[in-house]
Amino acid sequence: MLRIVKTGLIGIAGLAFLIVAGILIRGEIEAPGPLDAKPILARAATYDARIARDAYGVPHVSGTRDADVAFGFGYAHAEDDYKTIEEVAIATRGQLAAIKGKDAAVTDYLVHLMRVWENVDARYDTDLSPQVRKVIEAYADGVNYYAALHPDKVTPGFLPLTGRDVAAGFVFKTPFFYGLDKQLMAIFSGKGQQLSKDGKNAFLPTGTPLPIGSNGAAVAPSRSADHATRLLVNSHQPYTGPVAWYEAVLHSKEGWDVAGGFFPGSPFMLHGHNRNLGWANTVNEPDLADVYELKLNPANDNQYLLDGKWHDFEKSEAKIRVKLWGPFWWTVTREVLWSEHGPVLKTDHGAFAIRYAGMNEIRQVEQYYRLDKSRNLAEWRDALRLQALPSINYIYADRQGNIAYVYNGLFPVRKEGFDWKGTLPGDRSDLIWKSYLPFDKIPQLLNPRSGYVFNSNNTPFRATAANDNLDPKNFSPTLGIQSNMTNRAYRAEENFGTDPSITREKFRAYKYDITYSARSELAQMIAAVVAVDPGNDADLKAAQAILKSWDRRTNVDSRGAALGVLMGQPVVMAELKGETPPKPIDTLHEAIKTLKTHFNRLDPTWGEVNRFRRGTVDLPIDGGPDTYRAVYGEPQPDGTLTAKAGDTFIMFVEWDEHGKLHSESIHQFGSATLDTKSPHYADQSPLFVGMKTKPVLFEESDLEGHVAEDYKPGERKSDPETSR
């Protein structure tokens, strides 16, 4: 029973602070009653699916209907990652602070601010097709069935997961991939529309995310030594959490046949391949949101000025329940405001509204389902024409030899001739955009003459050979298309772009490139610090000599990588966060201090510093920040780095000149993402560290002789809960 409800108009940052600044009140929490599993078991009985796990524990789920497969996959996914799936759903419901405490209150508030559930509830039955609703509800039923059979793993009151939960997860998450959460936080910090690029930490915007990026590349038969079509799927994500990859293979007799990567709570393959085509995703960051400063009525701050008239805010309340410790909790009531522009935030430095791509959109699940089931380039492009996904690059390839690059986004159609950078005046309705650029008008390349396309979170105007690239002059500056390059993009140009006859071996070698380009930001830092007069500083002079002789490679035996990366990483991290970066000479001194303290030398091997750790696995790992073989390490007390993000799930997909499919993959850990006792908790890690892969047993005939377990949901012999 609720004892105290704290009310008041506070900012997002203040919301978390209020919890600890106020008087703690003991709450008597009414425990949910015992779960009635009968409805869950009854729904489970309506599906027929099989789960075959290969030697690496990867689930291969089959069934007659798409819904059967979704049910079986939901069950298998829950076997390996139930707690993450549950946490994602709790966050999407705006209830995470009740489980995680005050730091999650921001996430809960954003759910209300973005009207996630108002939109899902209003549009679920009308905007989503009956078929996709069946699929996402079946996935939820599979998760529920696992939970009902393992009640000790379930947070009281959580069940049941619903199809609406699945749809809402996409609604909430997708705008964060182009940085919406960072813009919201920037409003409260008083930094205007400054955008941080370190995020994509969907559901937990108050955390400290590691920088991530992605690589995607496709090579047409004309550029392949053996006339094959090749695709690299290489998203960079955190190793664990709500946006960490999970691998599966799905087969339905209704034509849903996919292999690739899935996020917790997603029934759909987000990138990978089906029998005929495949794609890789990379994060893009065009300007897809605008912040407006509102003028409030001095006599009534519940009104704002628009076109010379005062308008009332639309109002609702967000009740956020926050766990303190033990039996203590607090419920905070926060006012939620909307204007004609969109969500409104009142701060101590003004009132601001934000309008963003994807507002009021819930069809993301529909679009992913259509992408998964597309059979050729035309159908795949038709799926993208749905324009439900607000951002994300696509690198495409298919068995017919087509390749493509799409700088996907819901680009606002903005007023021409106006400066859309920075904070906008909120009293002009002509600056409130109402529509998006049609799909056929967004930046994209189809079968360039060069025979290759790539993206590594860089500008879409450098995606292939120079004479085939898109011309920036053909796109309005109001679209806010990014113009940056990354080290990985430079290396793609220097590798894929200079090889006219790419073999399978070279394609793999280019993926595992561990070099910083001479054009990279790190190379420029090195040039700057080696030009500094060391004076009588013997350590600085020695460090300069090491950096001068370093070949900018991050192999584990390198004697220069530790100094170079430790110098460069703080600078890049600050830039990614939108902060003023430190001077490289200062970070070099810090790197010198760290290496002398912990390794007694300035040039330990990179493998001594850069480590991959998982369970009992502790190995040196090649690669570094923003290398094509991307590894982002978290500093440890002993001076080492523990890899936490970067390369995760990788796929090499190939159709030979006759259209025969071949694919290989690797996951940084294994299929058992949470079970430390499972043989699949880290069984792929040595392969991953060694830059090796395993075959994807895509066809059911490929799986013959490689099945380690074969069972129906709820009948797994190795599960002590279901084998009693």
Salt bridges, closest charged atoms under 4 A:
GLU28 OE1 - ARG3 NH2 2.89
ASP48 OD1 - LYS712 NZ 3.43
ASP54 OD2 - HIS60 NE2 3.11
ASP66 OD2 - LYS373 NZ 2.83
ASP68 OD1 - ARG65 NH2 2.65
GLU79 OE1 - ARG53 NH2 3.00
GLU79 OE2 - ARG716 NH1 3.36
ASP80 OD2 - ARG53 NH1 2.94
GLU86 OE1 - LYS83 NZ 2.90
GLU87 OE1 - LYS100 NZ 3.11
ASP103 OD1 - LYS102 NZ 3.14
ASP121 OD1 - ARG164 NH1 3.31
ASP125 OD2 - ARG164 NH2 3.46
ASP127 OD2 - ARG123 NH1 3.57
ASP141 OD2 - ARG43 NH2 2.78
ASP165 OD2 - ARG93 NH2 2.77
ASP181 OD2 - LYS182 NZ 2.62
ASP226 OD2 - ARG230 NH2 2.74
GLU247 OE1 - LYS694 NZ 3.05
ASP257 OD1 - HIS251 ND1 2.68
ASP257 OD2 - ARG275 NH1 3.55
GLU285 OE2 - LYS200 NZ 2.93
ASP287 OD1 - ARG414 NH2 3.58
ASP290 OD2 - ARG414 NE 2.82
ASP301 OD2 - LYS346 NZ 3.91
GLU314 OE1 - ARG115 NH2 2.85
GLU335 OE2 - LYS315 NZ 3.38
ASP348 OD1 - HIS349 ND1 2.88
GLU361 OE2 - ARG363 NE 2.74
GLU366 OE2 - ARG370 NE 3.70
GLU379 OE2 - ARG375 NH2 2.58
ASP382 OD1 - ARG385 NH1 2.78
ASP427 OD2 - LYS295 NZ 3.44
ASP430 OD2 - LYS415 NZ 3.75
ASP430 OD2 - ARG428 NH2 2.75
ASP440 OD1 - ARG381 NH2 3.65
ASP440 OD1 - ARG385 NH2 3.00
ASP468 OD1 - ARG449 NE 3.00
GLU493 OE1 - ARG462 NH2 2.93
GLU493 OE1 - ARG519 NH2 3.25
GLU494 OE1 - ARG491 NH1 2.66
GLU494 OE2 - ARG519 NH2 2.99
ASP513 OD1 - ARG491 NH2 2.79
ASP539 OD2 - LYS596 NZ 2.82
ASP603 OD1 - ARG601 NE 2.72
ASP618 OD1 - ARG611 NE 3.04
ASP618 OD2 - ARG613 NE 3.28
ASP626 OD1 - ARG488 NE 2.75
ASP647 OD1 - HIS236 NE2 2.99
ASP647 OD2 - LYS511 NZ 2.90
ASP647 OD2 - ARG629 NH1 2.97
GLU654 OE1 - ARG230 NE 3.10
GLU654 OE2 - ARG504 NH2 2.56
GLU664 OE1 - ARG508 NH1 3.10
GLU664 OE2 - HIS662 NE2 3.18
ASP683 OD2 - HIS680 ND1 2.79
GLU699 OE2 - ARG275 NE 2.82
GLU709 OE2 - ARG716 NH2 2.74
ASP710 OD1 - ARG50 NE 3.13
ASP719 OD2 - HIS150 NE2 2.61
GLU721 OE2 - ARG724 NH2 3.43
